[in-house]
Amino acid sequence: MTAGRRTAATVTGALLSLALLLLTASGAASVGWTPRVDDDSLLIRARDASRGAAEYEANPDAGAYVWKRDLPCWSRYPEIDRDSNEACWGGSAIQHDPPVCEDGTPLLPIWRRLRTEETWYLQVGWHCPEDLIPRMTQEDFRRMTIPAAPARMQPDSGPVLVNKKTIVYTETGVQTLRTDLLGYGVDIEATPVSYAWDFADGQPPVVTTSQGHPFPDHDVFSTYFRPGTARITLTTTWTGRYRVDIDPLHKWREIDGHAFTTSATPDFEIVELRGRLVG
């Protein structure tokens, strides 16, 4: 069988209110909760610091800490301890300047101090509203159960004749899924973008952006040249986007990377019809 015997189609104003919404939606924690300021993830640090600020806003007289959102370097020593003051005024443009955000105006840095002390400590610097939204990764996407695109063939289930076209196609579309991400409800849309058909004939799979069509409008097929048995396997590539329930922008966000599903036809026979003289 040669490669030339196949035909296929060419192959983020949402300021503190956002943080408060995120926090109240997940429920208030017990008084005295301490954020994980040692975590390297800006997402987690921003969400945790925002949570502390929200709890203080809800009940300013409770808890061991006083919280505030304010500009970097909003005062000098001794209200900021010497180390923090030097870090703030040390010439770092990144700390001085707000970031450019996808979803609106940057959120002010968050500071915290113990009620028994006067020194304020920076908990998280400038951050964007989207930093408070849980993000779905490619790994998260691949863990989703996406209904596989079915592998169809003509003739249906065989047998298949050598030297005759074996037509393949599938029937699928955008799949809507529902999951939980870091405690927040998430809608997901998975969209098929390409299809790889392995005809189990020793040749590379046929990769196409077309779902294929049944006869007579078929555009994806192969021809077998030897008798035997085979099973055709379809691998579908999916892109995804997601929307978090608590996002006030109700915005669809793209998922980096792809997910894959696999389906197959039943095993079938490949037969050869030979003419013979009678009489």
N, C-alpha and C positions, 0 to 999 in steps of 0.2 A: 504494500500500500504506500502511496506517495503522498507528500503533504499537499500537492497540487490538486488532489481530488476533492477538496472540501471547499464549501462556500459558507461565509458567515458575515454578519453585519460588522461595520467598523467598531473595531473595538475602541455687643453694653450703656438742681433742686432736691435727687434722692440722697439726703444727707443723713443726719443722725436718726431721722425717722425710719430709715431703712434698717439701721442696726437695731433700733428698738423693736421694730416689727419682727425681725428675725428672732430676737430674744424672747419676746412675749409669746410668740407662736410656739416656742419650744418649752415654755414653762419656766418659772423663776426657780433658781437654785436656793439652797439653804443659806442663811446669813453667815458670812464669814468665809465664803467660797474664795479660793485663790486661783488666779489664772495660771495657765502653763506658759509663763513668760520665757521659759528656757527652750520652748519648742522652736525649731528652725523654720517652720512653715508660716509664712505671712498670713495665709488664709486662716489657720487655726489661731494664731496670736491675735489677729484683728477681730475674729469672731468672739474669742474669749474675753478680750479687753472690752469690746462693745457690750458683751453680756454683763460684765461688772459695772460698766457705766449705766446700763439700763436698770440694774437692780438698785443702784444708788439713787437714780432719778425716781424710781418707784417708792423708795423709803429712805430719804437722806439721813435719818437718825439711826438706821440699823447697820450692822456690820462693822468690821474692824477697819475698813478703808473709806477714804474720801476719793472720789473720782472726778475728773473733769476733762472735757475736750478743749484744747487751746492750741495756739500757734507754737511751733518750736521756738525755744529761747524766749518764752513769754515773760521771764524774769531772770534775774541774776542771783548768784550766790549771796546770802546763804539759803535762800528759798529753794534754789536748786543746789544740790551738793556739788563740790568742786569737780568731781569726775564727770558728772552729767553736764556741768557748765562747759568744761573743756571740750567734751564731745560735741556739744551743740554749737559752740563758737569756733570749732577747730577748722573751719573752712570747707566743710562738706556741703557742696551745692545740692547734693541729693537730699540731705536732711532739711536744708533750708527751703527748697523749692517743692511745691506740690507736683504730683505726677499728672500726666495727661490720662484721663480716664475714659474708658469706653462708654460707661453708663452714666455720665453726668459729672457734677462737681466733686472734686476730691473731698474726702472726709478728713477733718482735723485730727491731729495726733491725740492720743489719749494718755493722760497722766494719772498717777495714783500715789497717795501717801497714807501712812497709818494715822489714825486719829490722835495717837499719842506722840506723833512726831511732826516736825515742820517741813521736812525735806520731801519734795516731790520727785517721783521717778517716772521716766518715760516708759510706758508699756508697749506702745506701738506708734510708729511715726505716721506720716501721711499714708493714706491708703484709699483705694477706690471702692465705690459701692459694690462692684462686682467681686471684690476680694472677700466679701461677706457671704457670697452665694456658694454653696457647695458645688464643686466641679466634678463632672463625670469624666473619667479617664477612658482611654481605650480598653484598659483591663476591665473596668466596670462594664463597659459596653459588651465586651466579649463574654462576660458572665451572664448576660441576659439570654433568656430562652426565646430566640427569634424563630417563628415557624418557618421551616425550610421550604424553599421553592420546590414544588414537585417536579420530578423528571418524567416527561412524557415522550413517547416514541411512536412512530408509525413505520411499519405495521405494529399495532398495539401488542406488546408482549411477545412478538415474534410468531412463527419463525421468520428470519430475515434471509433474503436471497443474496448470494454473492453477486457482485457486479450491478447491484441495484441500490438506489439511494435508501439509506436509513435516516428518516427525518426525526429531529428532536425539537422539542419546545417546552416551555414551562408557562405557568399561569400564576402570577404573583403581583404584588403591588406594595405600597407603603404599609408597614405594620405599625400599629399603635400599641405601645406597651406601658406598663405602670410599675414603678418600683419605689423603694425607700432608699435615700442617700443621706447618710449621717443624721438620720432621724427626721428628714424632710421628705414629703411626697414629691415625686418627680414623674412627669410625662416624658415619654421617649418616642420618637419616630425613627424607624429604621427604613431606609430606602435602598432597594436593590440597584446596583450600578453596573455590574458586569456578571457574566456567566461563563464558566469554564466547563466544557463538556469533554470528559475522558471516555473515549469509545473502547478502551481496553484492547487496542489493536497495536500497541507498541509505538504509536505516534504521539507527539505532544498534544495536549488538550486543545480543542478549538475554543478560543476566548472571544466573546462577543458582547456587545452592549444590547443586542436584541434578545428578547425573550424567545424568539423563534415563533413560527406559525405552523399549523398543520397544513397538509396538502389541500388545495393547490397553491397556497400562498407561502409555502415553506421557504425559508432562507438560511436554515442551519441544518446541515446533513453530513453524512459520511457514507462511504462505500466500502464494504468489506470484500476482500478478494479471495479469502480462503474459508472453507467450512470450519466449524467449531462451536464453542459456546462463549458468551460474553455477557457483560452487564455494563450499562452506561451509567457513569457517575457524574452528577452535576454539583459543582461547587459555586455557590453564589456569594458575591462580595457585596457588603452592605455599608453605607455611610449612615451616620446618625446625628440627631440633634435632640436637645432636651430642654425642658422648661420646669423650673422649681416653683412649687406652689406659693412659697412665701415671697417670691420676687415681685415687688410692686409694679415693675415694668412689664411683667408677664411676657418676658422675652424668650424667644427660642435661641438657644446657643448651640454652636456646632461642636460635635465631639471629634477630637483629633483621632485619626486612624480609622481602621475598618474592623468589621466583624465578618465572620464567614459561617455559612451553613452548608451542609452536604446532604444530598438525597441521591437515590439510585433507582433505576428500573429493576424489575425482576430479571433473573437470569433468562437468557433466550438462546435459541439455536440459530446458527448460521448454516444454511444448507445450500447445496448446489443442485440445480435441476439439469439433468442430462437428457438430451433427446436420444431416442433409439428407434430403429426400424422394426416394424411389426409385419409379420407375414413373409 
